[in-house]
Amino acid sequence: MSQAMLSALVLFALVSSITPGPNNLMLMASGANFGFRRSIPHMLGIGVGFVVMVFLVGAGLIRLFDAFPVSYTLLKIGSVGYLLWLAWKIANAAPPEGGADPGGRPFSFLQAALFQWVNPKAWTMALTAITLYAPDRSMAAIALVAVIFGAVNLPSVSTWTVMGQQMRRILTNPARLRAFNWVMALLLVATLYPVLYPVG
């Protein structure tokens, strides 16, 4: 891979990883509701899960979508349904009478890793990265794309968790926390717009 292509890949990985999407919005909500330390497994699960996803997409899953386009439609339907359920869970994370939700807990490492497989933005990122930066589908090129995303992803998602954690200072009031969770839920639903109404 040329230096120019490598620089473009790093920039693509950074921009796509740090911009708003389901992972980042959920981490911001997790940081606000549970703090940074309790959200670490969630962050690590995203990083590792997405690296594995990129590698498996490049190693053969992308060919499945080429051969059976209906599989992408089924994936989209499942992803939309799951994200709507998650949005509802986030919106209701704060109990009506205030205080921390005693039954609430952040995503585990495994939950976050598995979530990548129903995250529409993650699929778009993985398919685009492999198509543009590993067009020959060689193992070396696929591995490089996965490693670059792994290196860029953790600092990116950590930023969103820190932002959420910092907001805890102004979310001590149960009403404000409930409003914040509803805003995060609505923004999560808004991330479905490009999936449901693709441009072009």
Residue pairs with C-beta under 8 A, 6 or more apart in sequence:
1 9
1 133
1 141
1 144
5 133
6 148
8 133
9 129
9 133
9 144
9 145
9 148
10 148
10 152
12 128
12 129
12 132
12 133
13 129
13 148
13 149
13 152
13 153
14 152
14 156
16 121
16 125
16 128
16 129
17 125
17 149
17 152
17 153
17 156
17 157
18 24
18 156
18 159
20 187
20 191
21 119
21 121
21 122
21 191
22 83
22 86
22 115
22 119
22 120
22 121
22 122
22 188
22 191
23 46
23 112
23 115
23 116
23 119
23 121
23 122
23 157
24 156
24 157
24 160
25 160
25 184
25 187
25 188
25 191
26 42
26 86
26 90
26 107
26 184
26 188
27 39
27 42
27 43
27 46
27 157
27 160
27 161
27 164
28 160
28 161
28 163
28 164
28 167
28 184
29 90
29 93
29 164
29 180
29 181
29 184
30 38
30 39
30 42
30 106
30 107
30 161
30 164
31 39
31 160
31 161
31 162
31 163
31 164
31 165
31 166
31 167
31 168
32 164
32 165
32 167
32 168
32 171
32 177
32 180
32 181
32 184
33 93
33 94
33 100
33 101
33 104
33 106
33 164
33 177
33 181
34 104
34 105
34 106
35 165
35 168
36 161
36 162
36 165
38 105
38 106
39 106
39 161
39 164
39 165
41 106
41 107
41 108
41 109
41 112
42 106
42 107
42 108
42 109
42 111
42 112
42 161
43 112
43 154
43 157
43 158
43 161
44 109
44 112
44 154
45 107
45 108
45 109
45 110
45 111
45 112
45 113
45 115
46 112
46 113
46 115
46 116
46 153
46 157
47 150
47 153
47 154
47 157
48 109
48 113
48 150
49 112
49 113
49 114
49 115
49 116
49 117
50 116
50 122
50 125
50 126
50 149
50 150
50 153
51 146
51 147
51 149
51 150
51 153
52 113
52 116
52 146
53 116
53 117
53 122
53 126
54 125
54 126
54 129
54 130
54 142
54 145
54 146
54 149
55 142
55 143
55 146
57 126
57 127
57 130
58 126
58 130
58 134
58 137
58 141
58 142
58 145
58 146
59 137
59 139
59 142
62 127
62 130
62 131
62 137
64 71
65 71
65 72
65 127
75 118
75 123
76 120
76 195
78 118
79 118
79 119
79 120
79 123
79 195
80 120
80 192
80 195
80 196
82 118
83 118
83 119
83 120
83 188
83 189
83 191
83 192
84 189
84 192
86 188
87 185
87 186
87 188
87 189
88 185
90 181
90 184
90 185
90 188
91 181
91 182
91 184
91 185
91 186
92 181
93 101
93 104
93 181
94 101
94 174
94 177
94 178
94 181
95 101
95 174
96 178
97 174
98 173
98 174
98 175
98 177
99 174
107 115
116 122
120 191
120 192
120 194
120 195
121 191
124 194
125 149
129 145
129 149
130 137
130 142
130 145
133 141
133 144
133 145
134 141
134 142
134 144
134 145
135 141
167 180
170 176
171 177
171 180
